[in-house]
């Protein structure tokens, strides 16, 4: 038994999902100490003895035991003159407690691809690591997020409008449109005719939603 792992499951999952209050949490740890840490699942104790050990009143203990049994983290197996026979259930023994719900599907249409650069890697992979304009190879440190249609012109932060560029292109382009800037690079001889045609086609695919960046669940 991995005590550290079980302790984390108790604190992070059992207590949270079953909504145990402070008295119930203290009692659970006490019962856990006298059961699983001593190699037995069941602990027999009277309320008076339990009160002396936990500094809780017998009334409070009776309420806590009933509540914890109702929530499913303990079972009361017997009541007799010796007291209550209580079995303490570990998180893995409680049906459905450790079942992890699948993450909610990501609505990529609602994501902000400009804020905090958190989707930079996905955008770079969409562009095969190249500046969207001059085709220079980029790294995460040299890459700059750029709007195909500037914010001043009403451009959004959607994946259909946010691309990755080098610092030089981002600085020169400023508020001009992406296709205007590509044609400027062509006139200056920095892009060939085939490059210009291919770049304009890529811009059309991005703005039309045909090139969708691949992202994982948001952390």
PyMOL commands that set and color helices and strands:
alter all, ss='L'
color gray80, all
select helices_A, chain A and resi 3-17+22-34+36-38+47-54+58-71+91-93+108-110+115-117+120-126+151-153+167-173+178-187+193-207
alter helices_A, ss='H'
color red, helices_A
select strands_A, chain A and resi 42-45+74-80+83-88+143-147+162-166
alter strands_A, ss='S'
color yellow, strands_A
deselect
rebuild
show_as cartoon
